Amino acid sequence: MEKVKFIVGITGGSGVGKTTLIEGLRDEFKGHVSTFSLDNYYLPKEQQEKDDNGVINFDLPTALDVKAMQKDFDSLLRGNVIKQSVYNFNNPHFKEEYLEIAPRSLLIVEGLFVMHYEFLRAALNYSVYLSVDPEIQLERRLIRDVNERNYSKDDVIYQWENHVLPSYESYVRPYKQQADLIITNNESFDENIHILTSVIHQNLD
């Protein structure tokens, strides 16, 4: 079994293309990539904070089970296979699934708060911040959440205005200038993506 040699953190706001970038890296480094997704650590609904209108706010760092996340992350770095429950994002048609994640040479840590949690930020060898125009972000989020996550358009807009943007300003954007690399992904990833793949090759080859 491989050991983790290089850890890349990928963060940015909602709808910036984190999943698409990871798929590209999996193709580039076939068989040598494992992904640690923060999305699979959401606490149950009854443990989530609500806003002044009684609507659950999933866009806070406190929405995630940080203790379980840190335990699994540390275990993965020690060379163990971990098991994650795949979060269903409020979709009742989503069948319960589990992921088994084994250590690989390249470990990608992805999520909104990758750089907010100190234990993750300190472990990264390289950090990438994805940037997208807000109008494009909202358009992508609407398509995804309505089609894949069982939300209405009104729900998505409400969350965007009251939860997503305030959280982004408080817990995500402040780390933009601390990232090792910023990649813009409006219509497609800019040329900086080649810097990322080059850095990874240098550290894995």
C-alpha positions as CSV (number, residue, x, y, z in Angstrom):
1,M,0.0,0.0,0.0
2,E,1.2,3.5,-0.9
3,K,2.1,6.1,1.7
4,V,1.0,9.7,1.4
5,K,3.9,11.7,0.0
6,F,2.2,15.0,-1.0
7,I,-0.9,16.7,0.3
8,V,-2.8,19.3,-1.8
9,G,-5.6,21.3,-0.3
10,I,-8.3,22.6,-2.8
11,T,-10.7,25.3,-1.5
12,G,-12.8,28.2,-2.7
13,G,-16.5,29.1,-2.6
14,S,-19.5,27.1,-3.7
15,G,-19.6,26.2,-7.4
16,V,-16.0,27.0,-8.2
17,G,-15.2,23.6,-9.7
18,K,-13.4,21.7,-7.0
19,T,-14.9,18.4,-8.1
20,T,-14.0,19.0,-11.8
21,L,-10.4,19.9,-10.9
22,I,-10.0,16.7,-8.8
23,E,-11.3,14.6,-11.7
24,G,-8.7,16.2,-13.9
25,L,-5.9,15.4,-11.3
26,R,-7.2,11.8,-11.1
27,D,-6.7,11.5,-14.8
28,E,-3.3,13.0,-14.7
29,F,-2.0,10.9,-11.8
30,K,-3.9,7.7,-12.4
31,G,-3.9,5.3,-9.5
32,H,-2.0,7.6,-7.2
33,V,-4.7,9.9,-5.9
34,S,-6.9,9.7,-2.9
35,T,-9.5,12.3,-2.0
36,F,-10.5,13.4,1.5
37,S,-13.7,15.4,1.2
38,L,-15.0,17.6,4.0
39,D,-18.5,17.3,2.6
40,N,-18.8,13.8,4.1
41,Y,-18.6,15.1,7.7
42,Y,-21.8,17.1,8.1
43,L,-23.5,16.7,11.4
44,P,-27.1,15.4,11.6
45,K,-29.8,18.1,11.0
46,E,-30.8,18.1,14.6
47,Q,-27.3,19.3,15.5
48,Q,-27.1,22.1,13.0
49,E,-27.4,25.8,13.8
50,K,-30.4,27.7,12.5
51,D,-30.7,31.3,11.3
52,D,-33.2,33.9,12.6
53,N,-35.9,32.4,10.4
54,G,-35.4,28.9,11.7
55,V,-33.6,27.7,8.5
56,I,-30.6,25.4,9.0
57,N,-27.3,27.0,8.0
58,F,-25.1,24.3,6.6
59,D,-22.5,26.9,5.5
60,L,-20.7,27.3,8.8
61,P,-17.5,25.5,10.0
62,T,-19.6,24.3,13.0
63,A,-21.8,22.3,10.6
64,L,-19.1,19.6,10.3
65,D,-18.0,16.9,12.7
66,V,-14.5,18.2,13.2
67,K,-13.5,15.6,15.7
68,A,-14.4,12.7,13.4
69,M,-12.8,14.5,10.5
70,Q,-9.5,14.9,12.4
71,K,-9.6,11.3,13.6
72,D,-10.0,10.0,10.1
73,F,-7.5,12.4,8.6
74,D,-4.8,11.4,11.1
75,S,-5.6,7.7,10.6
76,L,-5.2,8.1,6.8
77,L,-1.8,9.8,7.2
78,R,-0.7,6.9,9.4
79,G,-1.3,4.6,6.5
80,N,-4.7,3.2,7.4
81,V,-7.8,2.8,5.1
82,I,-10.7,4.9,6.4
83,K,-14.4,4.6,5.8
84,Q,-16.6,7.7,5.1
85,S,-20.4,7.9,4.9
86,V,-21.3,9.8,1.8
87,Y,-23.5,12.8,2.7
88,N,-26.8,12.9,0.8
89,F,-27.3,16.7,0.7
90,N,-31.0,16.5,1.6
91,N,-31.9,14.2,-1.3
92,P,-34.3,11.5,-0.1
93,H,-33.7,9.5,-3.3
94,F,-30.0,9.2,-2.5
95,K,-29.1,5.7,-1.3
96,E,-26.8,5.4,1.6
97,E,-23.2,4.9,0.4
98,Y,-19.8,4.5,2.0
99,L,-16.4,5.3,0.7
100,E,-13.2,3.4,1.6
101,I,-10.3,5.7,1.2
102,A,-6.8,4.2,1.1
103,P,-3.6,6.2,1.4
104,R,-2.1,7.2,-2.0
105,S,1.0,9.2,-3.0
106,L,-1.1,12.2,-3.7
107,L,-3.8,13.1,-1.1
108,I,-6.2,15.8,-2.1
109,V,-8.1,17.5,0.7
110,E,-11.1,19.4,-0.6
111,G,-13.9,21.6,0.8
112,L,-15.0,25.0,1.8
113,F,-13.1,25.1,5.1
114,V,-9.9,23.3,4.2
115,M,-7.8,26.3,5.2
116,H,-10.0,27.4,8.1
117,Y,-9.4,24.3,10.2
118,E,-5.9,24.7,11.5
119,F,-5.0,21.0,11.7
120,L,-5.7,20.6,8.0
121,R,-4.0,23.9,6.9
122,A,-0.9,22.9,8.9
123,A,-0.7,19.5,7.1
124,L,-0.9,20.8,3.6
125,N,2.2,20.7,1.4
126,Y,0.5,22.9,-1.2
127,S,-2.8,24.9,-1.2
128,V,-5.0,25.9,-4.2
129,Y,-7.7,28.5,-4.1
130,L,-10.3,28.3,-6.9
131,S,-11.8,31.7,-7.9
132,V,-15.0,32.2,-10.0
133,D,-17.2,35.2,-10.8
134,P,-20.1,35.3,-8.3
135,E,-22.7,35.2,-11.1
136,I,-21.3,32.1,-12.5
137,Q,-21.0,30.5,-9.1
138,L,-24.7,31.1,-8.4
139,E,-25.7,29.7,-11.8
140,R,-23.7,26.5,-11.2
141,R,-25.1,26.1,-7.7
142,L,-28.7,26.5,-9.0
143,I,-28.2,23.8,-11.6
144,R,-26.5,21.4,-9.1
145,D,-28.8,21.9,-6.1
146,V,-32.1,21.8,-8.0
147,N,-31.2,18.8,-10.1
148,E,-29.0,16.8,-7.7
149,R,-29.9,17.8,-4.2
150,N,-33.6,18.2,-4.2
151,Y,-33.7,21.9,-3.4
152,S,-36.2,24.4,-4.9
153,K,-34.9,27.5,-6.7
154,D,-36.2,29.7,-3.9
155,D,-34.4,27.6,-1.3
156,V,-31.1,27.9,-3.3
157,I,-31.4,31.7,-3.6
158,Y,-32.3,32.1,0.1
159,Q,-29.2,30.0,1.1
160,W,-27.0,31.9,-1.3
161,E,-27.9,35.3,0.1
162,N,-28.2,34.5,3.8
163,H,-25.8,31.6,4.3
164,V,-23.4,31.0,1.4
165,L,-22.1,34.5,0.8
166,P,-21.7,35.6,4.4
167,S,-19.9,32.4,5.2
168,Y,-17.7,32.8,2.2
169,E,-16.7,36.3,3.3
170,S,-16.0,35.1,6.9
171,Y,-14.4,31.7,6.5
172,V,-13.2,31.2,2.9
173,R,-12.1,34.3,1.1
174,P,-9.8,35.5,3.9
175,Y,-7.5,32.6,3.0
176,K,-7.3,33.4,-0.7
177,Q,-4.0,35.4,-0.4
178,Q,-2.5,32.7,1.8
179,A,-2.9,30.0,-0.8
180,D,0.1,28.8,-2.8
181,L,-1.8,29.1,-6.1
182,I,-5.0,30.8,-7.3
183,I,-6.7,29.3,-10.3
184,T,-9.6,31.1,-12.0
185,N,-12.3,28.9,-13.4
186,N,-14.9,31.0,-15.1
187,E,-15.4,29.3,-18.5
188,S,-12.5,26.9,-17.9
189,F,-9.4,26.6,-15.7
190,D,-6.8,29.2,-16.5
191,E,-3.2,28.5,-17.3
192,N,-2.2,28.2,-13.6
193,I,-3.6,24.7,-13.6
194,H,-0.3,23.7,-15.4
195,I,1.6,25.1,-12.5
196,L,-0.3,22.8,-10.2
197,T,0.3,19.7,-12.2
198,S,4.0,20.6,-12.5
199,V,4.4,21.0,-8.8
200,I,2.7,17.7,-8.1
201,H,4.9,15.9,-10.7
202,Q,8.0,17.4,-9.1
203,N,7.0,16.1,-5.7
204,L,5.9,12.6,-6.8
205,D,8.4,11.7,-9.4
